Amino acid sequence: GISIGSFLLVVIIAYLFSEGIETPMQDGKVLSASGSRWVETGIRTFYLLTLIAGGVKISNSIIKIFKK
């Protein structure tokens, strides 16, 4: 439950920091502002999860160094 809640929190934060702009696509169609916002949310979620994983890895390494 905690991991699902944490993931949803990251997605909500990413959604709040994303903005949607109507974007013309190569096939002549237009990506809606809502669709654009969800695409940006996915990208930001990936970046945030990568930063969190890197931070956890670095903090675990630092803790391991000082435990010796």
ChimeraX commands (.cxc) that place a marker at each C-alpha (Angstrom):
marker #1 position 0.00,0.00,0.00 radius 0.5
marker #1 position 2.77,2.42,0.90 radius 0.5
marker #1 position 4.62,1.85,-2.38 radius 0.5
marker #1 position 1.47,2.40,-4.46 radius 0.5
marker #1 position 0.68,5.55,-2.48 radius 0.5
marker #1 position 4.24,6.83,-2.94 radius 0.5
marker #1 position 4.08,6.18,-6.68 radius 0.5
marker #1 position 0.73,8.00,-6.95 radius 0.5
marker #1 position 2.21,10.93,-5.01 radius 0.5
marker #1 position 5.09,11.15,-7.53 radius 0.5
marker #1 position 2.60,11.04,-10.43 radius 0.5
marker #1 position 0.45,13.76,-8.83 radius 0.5
marker #1 position 3.51,15.98,-8.27 radius 0.5
marker #1 position 4.59,15.43,-11.88 radius 0.5
marker #1 position 1.07,16.25,-13.11 radius 0.5
marker #1 position 0.97,19.48,-11.11 radius 0.5
marker #1 position 4.27,20.65,-12.61 radius 0.5
marker #1 position 3.27,19.74,-16.19 radius 0.5
marker #1 position 1.47,22.00,-18.61 radius 0.5
marker #1 position -0.39,21.08,-21.74 radius 0.5
marker #1 position -0.02,22.77,-25.09 radius 0.5
marker #1 position -1.89,21.76,-28.24 radius 0.5
marker #1 position 0.75,20.34,-30.55 radius 0.5
marker #1 position 0.45,19.61,-34.27 radius 0.5
marker #1 position 1.72,16.14,-35.13 radius 0.5
marker #1 position 3.45,14.92,-38.31 radius 0.5
marker #1 position 0.35,13.16,-39.65 radius 0.5
marker #1 position -1.65,16.38,-39.59 radius 0.5
marker #1 position -3.59,15.60,-36.42 radius 0.5
marker #1 position -3.38,17.72,-33.29 radius 0.5
marker #1 position -2.40,16.42,-29.85 radius 0.5
marker #1 position -4.80,17.96,-27.34 radius 0.5
marker #1 position -3.60,20.04,-24.41 radius 0.5
marker #1 position -4.75,17.29,-22.05 radius 0.5
marker #1 position -2.88,14.61,-23.98 radius 0.5
marker #1 position 0.22,16.78,-24.06 radius 0.5
marker #1 position 0.00,17.28,-20.29 radius 0.5
marker #1 position -0.21,13.51,-19.69 radius 0.5
marker #1 position 2.79,12.88,-21.94 radius 0.5
marker #1 position 4.79,15.48,-20.01 radius 0.5
marker #1 position 3.57,13.94,-16.75 radius 0.5
marker #1 position 4.94,10.55,-17.82 radius 0.5
marker #1 position 8.31,12.05,-18.70 radius 0.5
marker #1 position 8.51,13.99,-15.43 radius 0.5
marker #1 position 7.46,10.90,-13.46 radius 0.5
marker #1 position 10.33,8.97,-15.06 radius 0.5
marker #1 position 12.81,11.73,-14.17 radius 0.5
marker #1 position 11.56,12.00,-10.59 radius 0.5
marker #1 position 11.71,8.24,-10.04 radius 0.5
marker #1 position 15.23,8.17,-11.50 radius 0.5
marker #1 position 16.33,10.96,-9.15 radius 0.5
marker #1 position 14.75,9.23,-6.16 radius 0.5
marker #1 position 16.43,5.91,-7.02 radius 0.5
marker #1 position 19.79,7.63,-7.45 radius 0.5
marker #1 position 19.38,9.45,-4.15 radius 0.5
marker #1 position 18.54,6.23,-2.32 radius 0.5
marker #1 position 21.54,4.49,-3.88 radius 0.5
marker #1 position 23.92,7.32,-2.92 radius 0.5
marker #1 position 22.54,7.58,0.62 radius 0.5
marker #1 position 22.89,3.81,1.11 radius 0.5
marker #1 position 26.49,4.00,-0.08 radius 0.5
marker #1 position 27.27,6.85,2.30 radius 0.5
marker #1 position 25.66,5.00,5.21 radius 0.5
marker #1 position 27.65,1.86,4.34 radius 0.5
marker #1 position 30.92,3.86,4.31 radius 0.5
marker #1 position 30.32,5.34,7.77 radius 0.5
marker #1 position 29.22,2.05,9.32 radius 0.5
marker #1 position 32.71,0.56,8.85 radius 0.5
marker link #1:1,2 radius 0.2
marker link #1:2,3 radius 0.2
marker link #1:3,4 radius 0.2
marker link #1:4,5 radius 0.2
marker link #1:5,6 radius 0.2
marker link #1:6,7 radius 0.2
marker link #1:7,8 radius 0.2
marker link #1:8,9 radius 0.2
marker link #1:9,10 radius 0.2
marker link #1:10,11 radius 0.2
marker link #1:11,12 radius 0.2
marker link #1:12,13 radius 0.2
marker link #1:13,14 radius 0.2
marker link #1:14,15 radius 0.2
marker link #1:15,16 radius 0.2
marker link #1:16,17 radius 0.2
marker link #1:17,18 radius 0.2
marker link #1:18,19 radius 0.2
marker link #1:19,20 radius 0.2
marker link #1:20,21 radius 0.2
marker link #1:21,22 radius 0.2
marker link #1:22,23 radius 0.2
marker link #1:23,24 radius 0.2
marker link #1:24,25 radius 0.2
marker link #1:25,26 radius 0.2
marker link #1:26,27 radius 0.2
marker link #1:27,28 radius 0.2
marker link #1:28,29 radius 0.2
marker link #1:29,30 radius 0.2
marker link #1:30,31 radius 0.2
marker link #1:31,32 radius 0.2
marker link #1:32,33 radius 0.2
marker link #1:33,34 radius 0.2
marker link #1:34,35 radius 0.2
marker link #1:35,36 radius 0.2
marker link #1:36,37 radius 0.2
marker link #1:37,38 radius 0.2
marker link #1:38,39 radius 0.2
marker link #1:39,40 radius 0.2
marker link #1:40,41 radius 0.2
marker link #1:41,42 radius 0.2
marker link #1:42,43 radius 0.2
marker link #1:43,44 radius 0.2
marker link #1:44,45 radius 0.2
marker link #1:45,46 radius 0.2
marker link #1:46,47 radius 0.2
marker link #1:47,48 radius 0.2
marker link #1:48,49 radius 0.2
marker link #1:49,50 radius 0.2
marker link #1:50,51 radius 0.2
marker link #1:51,52 radius 0.2
marker link #1:52,53 radius 0.2
marker link #1:53,54 radius 0.2
marker link #1:54,55 radius 0.2
marker link #1:55,56 radius 0.2
marker link #1:56,57 radius 0.2
marker link #1:57,58 radius 0.2
marker link #1:58,59 radius 0.2
marker link #1:59,60 radius 0.2
marker link #1:60,61 radius 0.2
marker link #1:61,62 radius 0.2
marker link #1:62,63 radius 0.2
marker link #1:63,64 radius 0.2
marker link #1:64,65 radius 0.2
marker link #1:65,66 radius 0.2
marker link #1:66,67 radius 0.2
marker link #1:67,68 radius 0.2
view
